Amino acid sequence: MSLRVCVVGASGKLGRYMVRHALDRGYEVVAVCREQSVGKLDEFAGRITVIPGATDDREVIRRAVAGCDGVLTVLVPWGVRGYSTGTAQAVIDHAPAHARRVFSCGWHITRDGQDVYSLRLRAVVAVFRPIARLLRVADLRDQVEACRRVFASDTPWTVVRGSDLEEGESEGLPVWSRHVGDPVLRSNRTRRVDFALFMVAALTDDELIREAPAIVGCRTPSALAASRT
């Protein structure tokens, strides 16, 4: 099935992996990234359409998602001016009604409050959040608000919550669970290329509509242990 797919935040590592996976599936790709980052997409020259601009610019997003069957969005909480929230809202509002909206974030996002976080993860978030905001580098609360708006939307959305990421060759499609703290997720490791693979696969997986899957690498010890039970 040939789809027209928009990748919002295409110039980053995760975004470029998503572009590659989408092209490998024969999809038509529209990429959105900041103007100063367009050069990072040179490897795809002639194969994708690039629309430069801020991802929270509603007019940029409106043009980019027109006619798309799916939108893959990297939610990054850069700065302290609601960048993630503005990006998410623009995609929610402007993507065609039928288009699948797939967003990326971290495990710290919770949909129903039933996630159980390790002491380490809670400590990292507790330390990073005030320091990043003080330095005006990032605001995790912005990403929380962005996802809250996605969860409240009646559009066909999926929020993919990634574990700790590492580089390396693909291990295959990650496994997922609804709640952080479930045994299958204990290894807390996913290859970045496979995070992107899950994002692209979610475009055509109807079981993931209005789900917030937390993912882990399919070859991690916890995933392998779960497959044997």
C-alpha positions as CSV (number, residue, x, y, z in Angstrom):
1,M,0.0,0.0,0.0
2,S,1.5,3.4,-1.0
3,L,1.0,6.1,1.5
4,R,1.8,9.8,1.6
5,V,3.5,10.4,4.9
6,C,4.8,13.6,6.6
7,V,7.7,13.4,9.0
8,V,7.7,16.4,11.4
9,G,11.2,16.9,12.8
10,A,12.8,14.9,10.0
11,S,16.4,16.2,10.3
12,G,17.1,14.7,13.7
13,K,18.5,11.1,14.2
14,L,15.1,9.6,14.8
15,G,13.5,11.6,12.0
16,R,16.1,10.5,9.4
17,Y,15.6,6.9,10.4
18,M,11.8,7.3,10.0
19,V,12.4,8.8,6.5
20,R,14.5,5.8,5.5
21,H,11.9,3.3,6.8
22,A,9.1,5.1,5.0
23,L,11.0,5.2,1.7
24,D,11.9,1.5,2.1
25,R,8.2,0.8,2.2
26,G,7.6,2.8,-1.0
27,Y,5.9,5.7,0.7
28,E,5.9,9.2,-0.6
29,V,7.6,11.4,2.1
30,V,7.2,15.0,3.0
31,A,9.8,16.2,5.5
32,V,9.5,19.2,7.9
33,C,12.6,20.6,9.6
34,R,14.1,23.9,10.7
35,E,15.6,25.9,7.8
36,Q,19.1,25.6,9.2
37,S,18.8,21.8,9.3
38,V,17.7,21.2,5.7
39,G,21.3,20.1,4.8
40,K,21.0,17.1,7.1
41,L,18.5,15.6,4.6
42,D,20.8,15.9,1.6
43,E,21.1,12.1,1.5
44,F,17.4,11.9,0.4
45,A,17.7,14.6,-2.3
46,G,15.3,13.9,-5.1
47,R,13.4,11.3,-3.2
48,I,11.5,13.5,-0.7
49,T,9.8,16.9,-0.5
50,V,11.3,19.1,2.1
51,I,9.3,22.0,3.7
52,P,11.6,24.1,5.9
53,G,10.2,25.9,8.9
54,A,9.6,25.6,12.6
55,T,7.5,22.5,13.5
56,D,5.2,24.6,15.7
57,D,4.4,27.0,12.8
58,R,0.8,26.2,12.0
59,E,1.1,27.4,8.4
60,V,4.2,25.2,7.8
61,I,2.4,22.2,9.2
62,R,-0.8,22.9,7.3
63,R,1.1,22.9,4.0
64,A,3.2,19.9,4.9
65,V,0.3,17.5,6.0
66,A,-2.1,18.4,3.1
67,G,-3.1,15.2,1.4
68,C,-1.1,13.0,3.8
69,D,-2.3,9.6,5.0
70,G,-0.1,9.7,8.1
71,V,2.0,12.1,10.1
72,L,5.0,11.0,12.1
73,T,5.9,13.7,14.7
74,V,9.0,13.9,16.9
75,L,7.9,15.8,20.0
76,V,10.9,17.6,21.4
77,P,10.5,20.0,24.4
78,W,13.1,22.5,23.3
79,G,13.0,25.9,24.9
80,V,10.4,27.2,27.2
81,R,7.8,28.6,24.8
82,G,5.6,25.6,24.3
83,Y,7.4,24.1,21.2
84,S,6.1,20.6,21.7
85,T,2.5,21.7,22.5
86,G,2.4,24.0,19.5
87,T,3.7,21.2,17.2
88,A,1.2,18.7,18.5
89,Q,-1.7,21.0,18.3
90,A,-0.9,22.0,14.7
91,V,-0.7,18.3,13.6
92,I,-3.9,17.5,15.5
93,D,-5.7,20.4,13.8
94,H,-4.4,20.3,10.3
95,A,-3.8,16.7,9.3
96,P,-6.6,15.2,7.2
97,A,-9.3,13.6,9.3
98,H,-8.4,10.1,8.2
99,A,-4.7,10.5,8.7
100,R,-2.9,8.5,11.4
101,R,-1.1,10.8,13.8
102,V,1.9,9.1,15.4
103,F,3.9,11.0,18.1
104,S,7.2,10.1,19.8
105,C,8.0,10.8,23.4
106,G,9.7,9.2,26.4
107,W,8.6,6.8,29.1
108,H,8.0,9.7,31.5
109,I,4.7,10.5,29.7
110,T,1.8,8.6,31.3
111,R,-1.7,8.4,29.9
112,D,-3.7,6.9,32.8
113,G,-1.4,7.3,35.8
114,Q,-0.9,3.5,36.1
115,D,2.8,3.5,35.0
116,V,5.3,2.4,37.7
117,Y,8.6,4.2,37.3
118,S,12.0,3.1,38.7
119,L,13.8,5.2,41.3
120,R,16.4,5.9,38.7
121,L,14.0,7.3,36.1
122,R,12.2,9.4,38.6
123,A,15.5,10.8,39.9
124,V,16.7,11.7,36.3
125,V,13.4,13.5,35.6
126,A,13.4,15.3,38.9
127,V,17.0,16.6,38.4
128,F,16.8,17.3,34.6
129,R,13.4,19.1,34.6
130,P,14.3,22.2,36.8
131,I,17.9,22.5,35.4
132,A,16.8,22.4,31.8
133,R,14.1,24.9,32.4
134,L,16.4,27.2,34.4
135,L,18.8,27.2,31.5
136,R,15.9,27.7,29.1
137,V,17.0,24.6,27.1
138,A,14.0,22.4,27.5
139,D,10.7,22.1,29.4
140,L,9.5,18.5,30.1
141,R,6.1,20.0,31.2
142,D,5.7,21.2,27.6
143,Q,5.9,17.6,26.3
144,V,3.5,16.5,29.0
145,E,1.0,19.1,27.9
146,A,1.5,18.2,24.3
147,C,0.6,14.6,25.0
148,R,-2.3,15.6,27.1
149,R,-3.8,17.4,24.1
150,V,-3.1,14.4,21.9
151,F,-4.8,12.0,24.4
152,A,-7.9,14.3,24.5
153,S,-8.1,14.4,20.7
154,D,-10.7,12.4,18.8
155,T,-8.3,11.9,15.9
156,P,-6.7,8.5,15.1
157,W,-3.5,9.0,17.1
158,T,-0.8,6.9,18.6
159,V,1.8,8.1,21.2
160,V,4.9,5.9,21.1
161,R,6.9,6.1,24.4
162,G,10.5,5.1,24.0
163,S,12.9,3.6,26.5
164,D,16.6,4.5,26.7
165,L,17.9,4.7,23.1
166,E,21.1,3.4,21.7
167,E,22.7,3.3,18.2
168,G,23.3,0.0,16.4
169,E,22.0,-2.3,13.7
170,S,18.3,-3.0,13.7
171,E,17.2,-5.9,16.0
172,G,13.6,-5.9,14.5
173,L,10.3,-4.4,15.5
174,P,10.2,-3.6,19.3
175,V,7.7,-5.1,21.6
176,W,5.3,-3.0,23.6
177,S,3.2,-2.8,26.7
178,R,0.6,-0.4,28.0
179,H,2.4,0.5,31.2
180,V,5.9,1.2,32.2
181,G,6.8,-1.2,35.0
182,D,5.5,-4.2,33.2
183,P,8.1,-7.0,33.2
184,V,8.6,-7.1,29.4
185,L,9.9,-3.6,29.5
186,R,12.4,-4.1,32.3
187,S,15.5,-4.0,30.1
188,N,14.7,-0.3,29.2
189,R,16.7,-0.3,26.0
190,T,15.7,0.2,22.3
191,R,17.8,0.8,19.2
192,R,17.0,4.2,17.8
193,V,16.6,2.7,14.3
194,D,14.0,0.4,15.8
195,F,12.1,3.1,17.6
196,A,11.7,4.7,14.1
197,L,10.7,1.3,12.7
198,F,7.9,1.1,15.3
199,M,6.7,4.6,14.5
200,V,6.4,3.8,10.8
201,A,4.8,0.5,11.5
202,A,2.2,2.2,13.7
203,L,0.8,4.0,10.7
204,T,-0.9,0.8,9.5
205,D,-1.5,-1.0,12.8
206,D,-5.1,-0.4,13.7
207,E,-4.5,-2.0,17.2
208,L,-2.4,1.0,18.1
209,I,-5.1,3.6,17.4
210,R,-5.5,5.7,20.5
211,E,-2.9,3.7,22.4
212,A,0.3,4.9,24.1
213,P,2.6,1.9,23.7
214,A,5.8,1.9,25.8
215,I,8.4,0.0,23.8
216,V,11.5,-2.0,24.3
217,G,13.9,-3.8,22.0
218,C,12.7,-7.2,20.9
219,R,16.1,-8.9,21.6
220,T,16.6,-7.4,25.1
221,P,16.6,-9.9,28.0
222,S,13.2,-8.8,29.3
223,A,11.6,-9.1,25.9
224,L,13.1,-12.5,25.3
225,A,12.1,-13.7,28.7
226,A,8.5,-12.6,28.1
227,S,8.4,-14.5,24.8
228,R,9.3,-17.7,26.5
229,T,6.4,-17.5,29.1
